[in-house]
Amino acid sequence: MATTDRERLIGLAQAHGFVSTQDVSRAGIHSHQLTRLVADGTLERIARGRYRLAGSEVTEHHGLVLAAATAPGAVICLLSALSFHGIGTQLPAEVWLAIERGRRPPRLLYPRLRIVQFSGPAFHEGIEVHELEGQRVRVYGVAKTLADLFKARHRVGIDVAVEALRDAWRKRRFTMEELDRAARACRVERVMRPYVEAVAA
């Protein structure tokens, strides 16, 4: 029996966790089918041109996946990267996302985004790529995240940065070489030095 456009569209959403209007067009499925699935509650809109199956089971990192899909060039950063790496006690209610300075900030209905802008080495240093829910998600590594926290200490709190540094050092999640490189990229060597010396003493 031939597969209907409705079934194919649902299959796309199941395979990738969400489906975009571009995916639908590339698959040769008429956009009216997308409208019908939203109208009958099978799909729900999560961002401009992006939809997921209503009530679908997702992982704890689903918000990061959605944010990364909306802004492929962006990087999960600061408190969200900290939580992803399992360091510290922060549980952010929004996804912290770094974009390169000058780029247009993405818009997303869910999850809420906290956008920060980095440039040059501060943006490009320490990017890791993780596969989550079948999607490639860019996340800053532990050392870069620690440097970012100290750079953004007036926004996130110096106590949060110091707690993260202590926890990451205790868990041996970075090397001093990695931390030095990240601190240079973020220009926070002098700011971090006394805290790093105290932790490593």
Phi and psi in degrees as GROMACS dihedral restraints (atoms count N, CA, C in turn):
[ dihedral_restraints ]
;  ai    aj    ak    al  type     phi  dphi    fc
    3     4     5     6     1   -67.0    20    10
    4     5     6     7     1   141.7    20    10
    6     7     8     9     1   -79.0    20    10
    7     8     9    10     1   131.7    20    10
    9    10    11    12     1   -78.8    20    10
   10    11    12    13     1   162.8    20    10
   12    13    14    15     1   -60.6    20    10
   13    14    15    16     1   -36.6    20    10
   15    16    17    18     1   -60.7    20    10
   16    17    18    19     1   -46.9    20    10
   18    19    20    21     1   -66.0    20    10
   19    20    21    22     1   -39.8    20    10
   21    22    23    24     1   -63.7    20    10
   22    23    24    25     1   -40.7    20    10
   24    25    26    27     1   -65.8    20    10
   25    26    27    28     1   -43.6    20    10
   27    28    29    30     1   -62.5    20    10
   28    29    30    31     1   -39.2    20    10
   30    31    32    33     1   -62.3    20    10
   31    32    33    34     1   -39.3    20    10
   33    34    35    36     1   -61.9    20    10
   34    35    36    37     1   -44.3    20    10
   36    37    38    39     1   -65.1    20    10
   37    38    39    40     1   -37.9    20    10
   39    40    41    42     1   -67.9    20    10
   40    41    42    43     1   -40.3    20    10
   42    43    44    45     1   -68.1    20    10
   43    44    45    46     1   -34.6    20    10
   45    46    47    48     1  -113.8    20    10
   46    47    48    49     1    -2.6    20    10
   48    49    50    51     1    87.1    20    10
   49    50    51    52     1   -21.7    20    10
   51    52    53    54     1  -160.7    20    10
   52    53    54    55     1   170.3    20    10
   54    55    56    57     1  -139.1    20    10
   55    56    57    58     1   143.4    20    10
   57    58    59    60     1  -109.3    20    10
   58    59    60    61     1   163.7    20    10
   60    61    62    63     1   -62.6    20    10
   61    62    63    64     1   -30.1    20    10
   63    64    65    66     1   -66.9    20    10
   64    65    66    67     1   -41.6    20    10
   66    67    68    69     1   -59.3    20    10
   67    68    69    70     1   -42.8    20    10
   69    70    71    72     1   -64.1    20    10
   70    71    72    73     1   -44.0    20    10
   72    73    74    75     1   -64.3    20    10
   73    74    75    76     1   -44.4    20    10
   75    76    77    78     1   -63.2    20    10
   76    77    78    79     1   -31.5    20    10
   78    79    80    81     1   -80.3    20    10
   79    80    81    82     1    -2.9    20    10
   81    82    83    84     1    75.2    20    10
   82    83    84    85     1    23.4    20    10
   84    85    86    87     1   -98.9    20    10
   85    86    87    88     1   133.3    20    10
   87    88    89    90     1   -68.7    20    10
   88    89    90    91     1   141.5    20    10
   90    91    92    93     1   -62.3    20    10
   91    92    93    94     1   -20.9    20    10
   93    94    95    96     1   -60.4    20    10
   94    95    96    97     1   -32.6    20    10
   96    97    98    99     1   -65.2    20    10
   97    98    99   100     1   -37.6    20    10
   99   100   101   102     1   -63.6    20    10
  100   101   102   103     1   -44.9    20    10
  102   103   104   105     1   -60.5    20    10
  103   104   105   106     1   -41.8    20    10
  105   106   107   108     1   -64.7    20    10
  106   107   108   109     1   -41.1    20    10
  108   109   110   111     1   -68.2    20    10
  109   110   111   112     1   -32.1    20    10
  111   112   113   114     1   -71.3    20    10
  112   113   114   115     1   -42.9    20    10
  114   115   116   117     1   -62.9    20    10
  115   116   117   118     1   -36.7    20    10
  117   118   119   120     1   -90.9    20    10
  118   119   120   121     1     4.6    20    10
  120   121   122   123     1    86.4    20    10
  121   122   123   124     1     5.9    20    10
  123   124   125   126     1   -73.2    20    10
  124   125   126   127     1   -40.0    20    10
  126   127   128   129     1  -114.9    20    10
  127   128   129   130     1   154.6    20    10
  129   130   131   132     1  -128.9    20    10
  130   131   132   133     1   142.9    20    10
  132   133   134   135     1   -79.9    20    10
  133   134   135   136     1   129.1    20    10
  135   136   137   138     1  -114.7    20    10
  136   137   138   139     1   -15.5    20    10
  138   139   140   141     1  -165.5    20    10
  139   140   141   142     1   172.1    20    10
  141   142   143   144     1   -58.9    20    10
  142   143   144   145     1   116.0    20    10
  144   145   146   147     1    75.2    20    10
  145   146   147   148     1    12.9    20    10
  147   148   149   150     1  -130.3    20    10
  148   149   150   151     1   137.6    20    10
  150   151   152   153     1  -139.4    20    10
  151   152   153   154     1   152.1    20    10
  153   154   155   156     1  -134.7    20    10
  154   155   156   157     1   164.1    20    10
  156   157   158   159     1   -66.3    20    10
  157   158   159   160     1   132.1    20    10
  159   160   161   162     1   -64.5    20    10
  160   161   162   163     1   132.8    20    10
  162   163   164   165     1    71.3    20    10
  163   164   165   166     1    17.0    20    10
  165   166   167   168     1   -71.2    20    10
  166   167   168   169     1   146.3    20    10
  168   169   170   171     1   -75.0    20    10
  169   170   171   172     1   134.8    20    10
  171   172   173   174     1  -134.2    20    10
  172   173   174   175     1   163.3    20    10
  174   175   176   177     1   -85.6    20    10
  175   176   177   178     1   174.3    20    10
  177   178   179   180     1   -65.0    20    10
  178   179   180   181     1   -17.4    20    10
  180   181   182   183     1   -99.5    20    10
  181   182   183   184     1    15.8    20    10
  183   184   185   186     1   -59.4    20    10
  184   185   186   187     1   -38.6    20    10
  186   187   188   189     1   -60.9    20    10
  187   188   189   190     1   -38.3    20    10
  189   190   191   192     1   -66.6    20    10
  190   191   192   193     1   -39.0    20    10
  192   193   194   195     1   -62.8    20    10
  193   194   195   196     1   -45.2    20    10
  195   196   197   198     1   -64.7    20    10
  196   197   198   199     1   -42.5    20    10
  198   199   200   201     1   -63.3    20    10
  199   200   201   202     1   -43.9    20    10
  201   202   203   204     1   -65.5    20    10
  202   203   204   205     1   -37.0    20    10
  204   205   206   207     1   -68.3    20    10
  205   206   207   208     1   -33.8    20    10
  207   208   209   210     1   -73.7    20    10
  208   209   210   211     1   -32.9    20    10
  210   211   212   213     1  -132.8    20    10
  211   212   213   214     1    79.3    20    10
  213   214   215   216     1   -56.9    20    10
  214   215   216   217     1   -27.4    20    10
  216   217   218   219     1   -87.4    20    10
  217   218   219   220     1    -4.9    20    10
  219   220   221   222     1   -85.0    20    10
  220   221   222   223     1   171.5    20    10
  222   223   224   225     1  -134.6    20    10
  223   224   225   226     1   132.5    20    10
  225   226   227   228     1   -65.7    20    10
  226   227   228   229     1   130.4    20    10
  228   229   230   231     1  -139.9    20    10
  229   230   231   232     1   178.2    20    10
  231   232   233   234     1    45.4    20    10
  232   233   234   235     1  -123.4    20    10
  234   235   236   237     1   -64.9    20    10
  235   236   237   238     1   -32.7    20    10
  237   238   239   240     1   -70.8    20    10
  238   239   240   241     1   -39.4    20    10
  240   241   242   243     1   -66.4    20    10
  241   242   243   244     1   -38.9    20    10
  243   244   245   246     1   -59.6    20    10
  244   245   246   247     1   -48.0    20    10
  246   247   248   249     1   -64.3    20    10
  247   248   249   250     1   -41.0    20    10
  249   250   251   252     1   -59.5    20    10
  250   251   252   253     1   -41.6    20    10
  252   253   254   255     1   -80.9    20    10
  253   254   255   256     1    -3.3    20    10
  255   256   257   258     1    70.5    20    10
  256   257   258   259     1    36.7    20    10
  258   259   260   261     1  -116.0    20    10
  259   260   261   262     1   139.0    20    10
  261   262   263   264     1    74.1    20    10
  262   263   264   265     1  -166.4    20    10
  264   265   266   267     1  -120.2    20    10
  265   266   267   268     1     8.8    20    10
  267   268   269   270     1   -74.9    20    10
  268   269   270   271     1   134.5    20    10
  270   271   272   273     1  -126.8    20    10
  271   272   273   274     1    82.4    20    10
  273   274   275   276     1   -64.3    20    10
  274   275   276   277     1   141.7    20    10
  276   277   278   279     1   -85.4    20    10
  277   278   279   280     1    -5.8    20    10
  279   280   281   282     1  -136.9    20    10
  280   281   282   283     1   164.0    20    10
  282   283   284   285     1   -92.6    20    10
  283   284   285   286     1   122.4    20    10
  285   286   287   288     1   -85.5    20    10
  286   287   288   289     1   123.8    20    10
  288   289   290   291     1  -131.9    20    10
  289   290   291   292     1   126.7    20    10
  291   292   293   294     1   -95.8    20    10
  292   293   294   295     1   131.9    20    10
  294   295   296   297     1  -121.7    20    10
  295   296   297   298     1   155.9    20    10
  297   298   299   300     1   -72.3    20    10
  298   299   300   301     1   136.7    20    10
  300   301   302   303     1   -53.7    20    10
  301   302   303   304     1   132.1    20    10
  303   304   305   306     1   100.3    20    10
  304   305   306   307     1   -15.5    20    10
  306   307   308   309     1   -81.8    20    10
  307   308   309   310     1   153.2    20    10
  309   310   311   312     1   -76.0    20    10
  310   311   312   313     1   129.4    20    10
  312   313   314   315     1   -64.0    20    10
  313   314   315   316     1   137.2    20    10
  315   316   317   318     1   -72.6    20    10
  316   317   318   319     1   158.5    20    10
  318   319   320   321     1  -120.7    20    10
  319   320   321   322     1   136.7    20    10
  321   322   323   324     1  -146.5    20    10
  322   323   324   325     1   133.8    20    10
  324   325   326   327     1   -71.7    20    10
  325   326   327   328     1   -40.3    20    10
  327   328   329   330     1  -148.5    20    10
  328   329   330   331     1   135.8    20    10
  330   331   332   333     1   -78.1    20    10
  331   332   333   334     1   170.6    20    10
  333   334   335   336     1   -68.4    20    10
  334   335   336   337     1   142.7    20    10
  336   337   338   339     1  -110.2    20    10
  337   338   339   340     1   143.7    20    10
  339   340   341   342     1  -115.5    20    10
  340   341   342   343     1   106.2    20    10
  342   343   344   345     1   -91.4    20    10
  343   344   345   346     1   132.3    20    10
  345   346   347   348     1  -125.2    20    10
  346   347   348   349     1   150.8    20    10
  348   349   350   351     1  -114.1    20    10
  349   350   351   352     1   126.7    20    10
  351   352   353   354     1  -118.4    20    10
  352   353   354   355     1   161.0    20    10
  354   355   356   357     1  -140.6    20    10
  355   356   357   358     1   158.0    20    10
  357   358   359   360     1    57.5    20    10
  358   359   360   361     1  -141.3    20    10
  360   361   362   363     1   -58.3    20    10
  361   362   363   364     1   -31.2    20    10
  363   364   365   366     1   -63.4    20    10
  364   365   366   367     1   -25.3    20    10
  366   367   368   369     1   -89.5    20    10
  367   368   369   370     1   -42.7    20    10
  369   370   371   372     1   -86.0    20    10
  370   371   372   373     1   -20.2    20    10
  372   373   374   375     1   -72.3    20    10
  373   374   375   376     1   139.0    20    10
  375   376   377   378     1    74.2    20    10
  376   377   378   379     1    22.9    20    10
  378   379   380   381     1   -82.3    20    10
  379   380   381   382     1   128.1    20    10
  381   382   383   384     1  -111.1    20    10
  382   383   384   385     1   151.7    20    10
  384   385   386   387     1  -116.1    20    10
  385   386   387   388     1   121.2    20    10
  387   388   389   390     1  -116.7    20    10
  388   389   390   391     1   145.4    20    10
  390   391   392   393     1   -96.8    20    10
  391   392   393   394     1   116.0    20    10
  393   394   395   396     1  -126.4    20    10
  394   395   396   397     1   126.8    20    10
  396   397   398   399     1    51.8    20    10
  397   398   399   400     1    36.3    20    10
  399   400   401   402     1    78.9    20    10
  400   401   402   403     1     4.8    20    10
  402   403   404   405     1  -114.5    20    10
  403   404   405   406     1   147.5    20    10
  405   406   407   408     1   -83.6    20    10
  406   407   408   409     1   121.5    20    10
  408   409   410   411     1  -121.2    20    10
  409   410   411   412     1   127.0    20    10
  411   412   413   414     1   -88.8    20    10
  412   413   414   415     1   125.0    20    10
  414   415   416   417     1  -134.5    20    10
  415   416   417   418     1   138.1    20    10
  417   418   419   420     1   -69.2    20    10
  418   419   420   421     1   140.3    20    10
  420   421   422   423     1   -68.3    20    10
  421   422   423   424     1   175.5    20    10
  423   424   425   426     1   -61.4    20    10
  424   425   426   427     1   -50.1    20    10
  426   427   428   429     1   -60.8    20    10
  427   428   429   430     1   -44.7    20    10
  429   430   431   432     1   -64.5    20    10
  430   431   432   433     1   -39.1    20    10
  432   433   434   435     1   -62.6    20    10
  433   434   435   436     1   -40.4    20    10
  435   436   437   438     1   -62.9    20    10
  436   437   438   439     1   -44.6    20    10
  438   439   440   441     1   -62.3    20    10
  439   440   441   442     1   -41.2    20    10
  441   442   443   444     1   -61.1    20    10
  442   443   444   445     1   -39.5    20    10
  444   445   446   447     1   -62.6    20    10
  445   446   447   448     1   -40.8    20    10
  447   448   449   450     1   -71.3    20    10
  448   449   450   451     1   -33.9    20    10
  450   451   452   453     1   -66.3    20    10
  451   452   453   454     1   -36.6    20    10
  453   454   455   456     1  -101.1    20    10
  454   455   456   457     1    27.1    20    10
  456   457   458   459     1   -60.2    20    10
  457   458   459   460     1   -29.6    20    10
  459   460   461   462     1   -75.2    20    10
  460   461   462   463     1   -18.4    20    10
  462   463   464   465     1   -94.0    20    10
  463   464   465   466     1   -41.3    20    10
  465   466   467   468     1  -100.4    20    10
  466   467   468   469     1   -18.0    20    10
  468   469   470   471     1   102.2    20    10
  469   470   471   472     1   130.2    20    10
  471   472   473   474     1   -64.1    20    10
  472   473   474   475     1   -29.9    20    10
  474   475   476   477     1   -63.6    20    10
  475   476   477   478     1   -36.8    20    10
  477   478   479   480     1   -66.5    20    10
  478   479   480   481     1   -43.4    20    10
  480   481   482   483     1   -63.3    20    10
  481   482   483   484     1   -43.5    20    10
  483   484   485   486     1   -68.7    20    10
  484   485   486   487     1   -41.8    20    10
  486   487   488   489     1   -59.4    20    10
  487   488   489   490     1   -44.0    20    10
  489   490   491   492     1   -64.4    20    10
  490   491   492   493     1   -42.5    20    10
  492   493   494   495     1   -59.9    20    10
  493   494   495   496     1   -46.8    20    10
  495   496   497   498     1   -62.7    20    10
  496   497   498   499     1   -45.3    20    10
  498   499   500   501     1   -65.9    20    10
  499   500   501   502     1   -43.6    20    10
  501   502   503   504     1   -65.9    20    10
  502   503   504   505     1   -37.5    20    10
  504   505   506   507     1   -67.4    20    10
  505   506   507   508     1   -42.2    20    10
  507   508   509   510     1   -61.9    20    10
  508   509   510   511     1   -35.9    20    10
  510   511   512   513     1   -89.0    20    10
  511   512   513   514     1     2.6    20    10
  513   514   515   516     1    53.6    20    10
  514   515   516   517     1    50.9    20    10
  516   517   518   519     1   -96.3    20    10
  517   518   519   520     1     1.8    20    10
  519   520   521   522     1  -154.7    20    10
  520   521   522   523     1   161.0    20    10
  522   523   524   525     1  -105.1    20    10
  523   524   525   526     1   160.2    20    10
  525   526   527   528     1   -64.2    20    10
  526   527   528   529     1   -32.5    20    10
  528   529   530   531     1   -63.7    20    10
  529   530   531   532     1   -43.2    20    10
  531   532   533   534     1   -63.7    20    10
  532   533   534   535     1   -42.2    20    10
  534   535   536   537     1   -67.2    20    10
  535   536   537   538     1   -40.3    20    10
  537   538   539   540     1   -60.9    20    10
  538   539   540   541     1   -43.8    20    10
  540   541   542   543     1   -63.9    20    10
  541   542   543   544     1   -42.6    20    10
  543   544   545   546     1   -67.4    20    10
  544   545   546   547     1   -40.5    20    10
  546   547   548   549     1   -63.2    20    10
  547   548   549   550     1   -38.3    20    10
  549   550   551   552     1   -66.3    20    10
  550   551   552   553     1   -42.5    20    10
  552   553   554   555     1   -61.4    20    10
  553   554   555   556     1   -34.9    20    10
  555   556   557   558     1   -95.2    20    10
  556   557   558   559     1    -2.1    20    10
  558   559   560   561     1    57.0    20    10
  559   560   561   562     1    47.1    20    10
  561   562   563   564     1  -127.4    20    10
  562   563   564   565     1    24.1    20    10
  564   565   566   567     1   -56.7    20    10
  565   566   567   568     1   -48.4    20    10
  567   568   569   570     1   -67.6    20    10
  568   569   570   571     1   -36.3    20    10
  570   571   572   573     1   -65.6    20    10
  571   572   573   574     1   -42.7    20    10
  573   574   575   576     1   -79.2    20    10
  574   575   576   577     1   -27.8    20    10
  576   577   578   579     1   -50.2    20    10
  577   578   579   580     1   -50.9    20    10
  579   580   581   582     1   -64.7    20    10
  580   581   582   583     1   -33.1    20    10
  582   583   584   585     1   -71.9    20    10
  583   584   585   586     1   -40.0    20    10
  585   586   587   588     1   -66.1    20    10
  586   587   588   589     1   -42.8    20    10
  588   589   590   591     1   -62.9    20    10
  589   590   591   592     1   -38.9    20    10
  591   592   593   594     1   -67.4    20    10
  592   593   594   595     1   -39.9    20    10
  594   595   596   597     1   -70.3    20    10
  595   596   597   598     1   -39.9    20    10
  597   598   599   600     1   -84.3    20    10
  598   599   600   601     1    -7.3    20    10
